[in-house]
């Protein structure tokens, strides 16, 4: 079996390709990193190191790589011949892969090949819908043609992965637990399971919202708060019991609306949260606040990991004060080199925080949660000034 995977970053190689390899696929990566491509084409393998198993080395073999820039024809042919296509590129980068992917699917259609599953594995709400929109924007395929040649489900993804330079090779440290939930109804064959060890769900909403709002939201808000406290490494923040408890409480607030909306048992939610925080606190793991907090404009979107749970908790009459503090901290995030952080700070300088809150979050000016965010923002700003 052959799989084409867009994105040879940490999630791509350390998570999705690991599952593809376990399923029995030969994997062709499509990535712009020529150095990494050359290494995979030289050795046709790479290594993962399982953190909780004393960094046990695991080989991922039968791999090769193509450049979408210098080898577009080869990418098209690979998609034409593939049994499965997957992505792990960050949903914001869908426009960058859309032309290559659409061209491959069109060639596949013209060649009379069967429909293929195209599974985007991204931390974004209904990433399958997002990818389909970008493919249609290329004009290479009509919606009818796209539906005729591809099944594009959305997913929920979660695994701890870190870059590692071991044994003189570019490897990846990975956690021993993961979650990949695939929207069953959108697969070419809803009864098939194209990726081993994934979970196939009829109701993806509950998993998507749990992952996005509880896990991604808790991690991101912790990073923004940690930045205000002066931390650069998130594990240093978690070493302080009060900080770990704050993150747990933020996640429990987000989890409360998930429980109410989707029927998760509270005990299960608590176990899910504690296991997640335990993973983030694994000894020897080193993850930066900069990585977790990057791209704050996207993360402040009304449908993303912070504002969504804040608004939903408000609608359900549930506590959300700690979530609102996390949102406020995001407006003070000022990491050098983060273009979106710079854009937010420039907007605040020109228009004021009052306009910025509504502009980026969609929260109505004058509402209770709007006023609370402003209050917490000013408290954080005062603390920063007094340092």
C-alpha positions in Angstrom: 0.0 0.0 0.0 1.2 3.5 -0.8 0.5 6.7 1.2 1.3 10.3 0.2 1.8 12.6 3.2 2.0 16.4 3.0 4.2 17.7 5.7 7.4 16.1 7.1 7.5 18.1 10.3 7.3 16.7 13.8 3.6 15.8 13.7 3.9 14.4 10.2 6.8 12.1 10.9 6.4 11.6 14.6 2.7 10.9 14.7 0.8 10.4 11.4 3.6 8.6 9.5 4.1 6.4 12.6 0.5 5.2 12.3 0.8 4.9 8.5 3.9 2.8 8.9 2.2 0.6 11.5 -0.7 0.1 9.0 1.7 -1.1 6.4 2.0 1.8 4.0 5.0 2.9 2.0 5.2 6.6 2.7 6.1 9.4 0.3 6.5 12.7 2.1 5.8 16.0 0.3 7.8 18.8 1.9 9.7 21.9 1.1 12.6 21.0 3.4 15.2 19.9 0.9 17.8 18.8 3.5 15.3 16.6 5.2 14.0 15.3 1.9 17.6 14.4 0.9 18.2 12.5 4.1 15.0 10.5 3.7 15.8 9.7 0.1 19.3 8.6 1.1 18.4 6.4 4.0 14.7 5.6 3.3 14.1 5.6 7.1 14.2 7.7 10.2 13.8 7.1 13.9 11.4 7.9 16.7 12.3 7.8 20.3 9.6 6.9 22.8 10.0 9.3 25.8 8.2 7.2 28.5 10.1 4.1 27.4 13.5 5.4 28.2 13.7 6.8 24.7 13.3 3.5 23.0 14.3 3.8 19.3 11.7 2.9 16.7 12.5 2.8 13.0 10.1 4.1 10.4 11.3 2.6 7.1 10.1 2.5 3.5 9.9 6.3 3.2 10.9 8.7 0.5 10.3 12.4 -0.1 9.4 14.8 -2.9 9.5 18.6 -3.2 6.3 20.3 -4.2 8.4 23.1 -5.6 11.0 21.3 -7.8 9.1 18.0 -8.4 5.4 18.9 -9.0 5.0 16.3 -11.7 6.3 13.6 -9.4 4.0 14.7 -6.6 1.1 14.5 -9.1 2.0 11.0 -10.1 2.4 9.9 -6.5 -1.1 11.1 -5.6 -2.4 9.4 -8.7 -0.9 6.1 -7.6 -1.7 6.4 -3.8 -4.0 4.3 -1.7 -4.2 7.2 0.9 -3.3 10.9 1.2 -2.8 12.6 4.5 -1.6 16.0 5.7 0.0 17.5 8.8 1.0 21.0 7.7 -0.9 23.3 10.1 -4.3 24.3 8.7 -3.1 27.8 8.0 -0.8 26.3 5.3 -3.6 24.6 3.3 -3.3 27.3 0.6 0.3 26.4 0.2 -0.4 22.7 -0.6 -3.7 23.1 -2.4 -2.4 23.4 -5.9 -0.2 20.4 -5.7 -2.9 18.3 -4.0 -5.7 19.4 -6.4 -3.5 18.8 -9.5 -2.8 15.3 -8.2 -6.5 14.5 -7.6 -7.4 15.9 -11.0 -4.8 13.7 -12.7 -6.1 10.8 -10.7 -9.7 11.5 -11.8 -8.6 11.9 -15.5 -6.8 8.5 -15.2 -10.0 6.8 -14.1 -8.7 5.8 -10.7 -10.9 5.0 -7.7 -11.8 7.5 -5.0 -9.1 8.1 -2.4 -9.3 9.2 1.2 -7.6 12.6 1.8 -7.3 12.9 5.6 -6.0 16.2 7.0 -4.6 15.7 10.5 -4.6 19.2 11.8 -5.3 21.0 15.0 -8.3 23.0 13.6 -12.0 22.7 13.9 -13.4 20.7 11.0 -10.1 20.7 9.1 -11.6 18.6 6.3 -14.1 21.3 5.4 -11.2 23.8 5.5 -9.1 21.7 3.1 -11.9 21.1 0.7 -12.6 24.9 0.5 -8.9 25.5 -0.4 -8.9 22.8 -3.0 -11.9 24.3 -4.7 -10.3 27.8 -4.6 -7.6 26.6 -6.9 -10.1 26.1 -9.8 -8.4 22.9 -10.8 -11.4 20.8 -9.7 -15.1 21.5 -9.5 -16.9 20.5 -6.4 -18.5 17.6 -8.3 -15.1 16.4 -9.5 -13.6 16.7 -6.0 -16.4 14.7 -4.5 -16.1 12.1 -7.3 -12.4 11.5 -6.6 -11.9 12.1 -2.9 -13.4 11.5 0.6 -12.1 14.3 2.9 -13.0 13.7 6.6 -12.2 16.0 9.4 -10.1 14.7 12.3 -9.1 15.4 15.9 -5.4 14.8 16.6 -3.2 14.8 19.7 0.3 13.5 20.4 3.4 14.9 22.2 6.2 15.2 19.7 9.6 17.0 19.8 12.5 17.4 17.5 15.6 15.4 18.5 19.1 15.1 17.1 20.2 11.6 18.0 22.7 9.2 16.6 23.7 11.9 14.1 20.3 11.9 12.5 17.3 14.2 12.6 14.9 12.2 14.8 11.8 12.9 16.8 11.0 12.2 20.5 7.4 11.1 20.9 4.9 10.3 23.7 3.6 6.8 24.0 -0.1 7.9 23.9 -2.0 9.6 21.2 -5.4 10.3 19.8 -6.5 10.4 16.1 -10.2 10.5 15.7 -11.5 10.4 12.1 -14.9 11.5 10.9 -16.3 8.2 9.7 -19.1 9.4 7.5 -16.8 11.4 5.2 -14.6 8.4 4.3 -14.8 6.8 0.9 -16.0 3.7 2.7 -17.4 4.6 6.1 -17.0 1.0 7.3 -13.3 0.8 6.3 -10.4 1.8 8.7 -7.6 3.1 6.5 -5.3 4.0 9.4 -4.6 1.4 12.1 -5.1 2.5 15.7 -7.1 5.6 14.8 -10.6 6.0 16.2 -13.5 6.3 13.8 -16.4 8.4 15.1 -20.0 9.1 13.9 -20.1 12.2 16.1 -16.8 14.0 15.6 -18.0 17.3 17.2 -17.6 16.0 20.8 -14.0 14.9 20.2 -13.1 18.0 18.2 -14.4 20.3 20.8 -12.9 18.4 23.7 -9.5 18.4 22.0 -9.6 22.0 20.8 -11.1 23.6 23.8 -9.8 21.5 26.7 -6.4 20.3 25.5 -5.3 23.0 22.9 -7.0 25.7 24.9 -5.5 24.7 28.2 -2.0 24.4 26.7 -2.2 27.7 24.9 -3.7 29.7 27.7 -1.0 28.2 30.0 1.6 29.5 27.6 0.3 33.0 27.5 0.0 33.1 31.3 3.5 31.6 31.7 4.9 34.3 29.4 3.5 36.9 31.7 5.2 35.2 34.6 8.5 35.2 32.8 8.8 31.5 31.8 10.4 30.5 28.5 9.9 26.7 29.0 6.5 25.4 29.8 7.8 22.5 31.9 9.4 25.1 34.2 5.9 26.6 34.6 4.4 23.2 35.4 7.0 22.5 38.0 5.3 25.0 40.3 2.2 23.2 41.9 0.1 26.4 41.9 0.7 26.8 38.1 -0.2 23.2 37.4 -3.4 23.6 39.4 -4.3 26.8 37.6 -4.0 25.0 34.2 -6.0 22.1 35.6 -8.7 24.5 36.7 -8.7 26.3 33.3 -9.2 23.0 31.6 -12.0 21.9 34.0 -13.8 25.1 33.2 -13.6 24.4 29.4 -14.4 20.8 30.1 -17.6 21.7 32.0 -19.4 22.9 28.8 -18.1 19.9 26.9 -19.6 17.6 29.5 -22.9 19.5 29.4 -23.1 19.7 25.6 -21.9 16.3 24.6 -22.5 14.1 27.6 -19.0 13.2 28.7 -19.0 11.9 32.3 -17.2 14.2 34.7 -15.0 11.5 36.0 -13.9 10.7 32.4 -13.2 14.4 31.8 -11.1 14.7 35.0 -9.1 11.6 34.0 -8.6 13.0 30.5 -7.3 16.3 31.8 -5.0 14.8 34.4 -3.5 12.4 31.9 -2.9 15.4 29.5 -1.2 17.5 32.1 0.8 14.5 33.2 2.0 14.2 29.6 3.0 17.9 29.4 4.9 17.5 32.7 6.9 14.4 31.6 10.4 14.5 33.1 13.0 15.3 30.5 10.6 17.0 28.1 11.4 20.5 27.1 8.8 22.6 25.2 8.9 26.3 24.7 6.3 28.9 25.5 7.1 30.4 22.1 6.1 27.3 20.2 2.8 26.8 22.1 1.8 30.4 22.0 2.6 31.2 18.4 0.1 32.7 16.0 -2.2 34.4 18.6 -4.6 35.9 16.0 -5.6 32.4 14.9 -5.9 31.3 18.5 -8.1 34.2 19.4 -10.6 33.5 16.6 -14.2 33.1 17.8 -14.3 29.5 16.8 -10.9 28.5 18.2 -9.5 27.2 21.5 -10.0 30.1 23.9 -12.9 32.3 22.8 -15.1 29.3 21.9 -15.1 27.8 25.4 -15.4 31.2 27.0 -18.5 32.0 25.1 -20.0 28.6 25.4 -19.5 28.6 29.2 -21.2 31.9 29.3 -24.2 30.6 27.3 -24.5 27.6 29.6 -24.2 29.7 32.7 -20.9 28.1 33.7 -17.8 29.6 35.3 -15.3 31.0 32.8 -13.2 33.5 34.8 -9.9 31.6 34.3 -10.5 31.2 30.6 -11.1 34.9 30.3 -7.8 35.5 32.2 -6.1 33.3 29.6 -7.6 35.4 26.7 -6.5 38.6 28.4 -2.9 37.3 28.7 -2.9 36.5 24.9 -3.4 40.2 24.2 -0.1 41.0 26.0 1.9 38.3 24.2 4.8 40.0 22.6 7.3 37.3 21.5 9.9 38.7 19.1 9.6 37.1 15.6 5.9 36.2 16.0 4.2 38.2 13.2 0.7 37.8 14.5 1.8 38.9 18.0 3.3 42.0 16.5 0.1 42.7 14.5 -1.9 42.6 17.7 0.4 44.9 19.6 0.4 47.3 16.7 -3.4 47.3 16.6 -3.6 47.9 20.3 -1.1 50.8 20.1 -3.2 52.4 17.3 -6.8 51.6 18.4 -6.6 50.6 22.1 -7.3 47.3 23.8 -11.0 48.1 23.9 -11.3 47.8 20.1 -8.8 45.0 19.9 -10.8 42.6 22.1 -13.9 42.8 19.8 -11.8 43.0 16.6 -9.9 39.7 17.3 -12.4 37.7 19.3 -15.8 38.8 18.0 -17.0 39.3 21.6 -19.5 42.1 21.8 -18.2 45.3 23.4 -19.9 46.0 26.7 -20.9 42.4 27.4 -19.9 40.8 30.7 -17.1 38.7 29.3 -15.8 41.6 27.3 -15.5 43.8 30.4 -13.9 40.9 32.3 -11.3 40.5 29.7 -10.5 44.2 29.8 -10.2 44.0 33.6 -7.8 41.1 33.5 -5.8 42.7 30.7 -5.3 45.8 32.8 -4.3 43.8 35.8 -1.7 41.9 33.8 -0.5 45.1 32.3 -0.1 46.7 35.7 1.8 43.7 37.0 4.1 43.9 34.0 4.7 47.7 34.6 5.6 47.1 38.2 8.2 44.4 37.5 
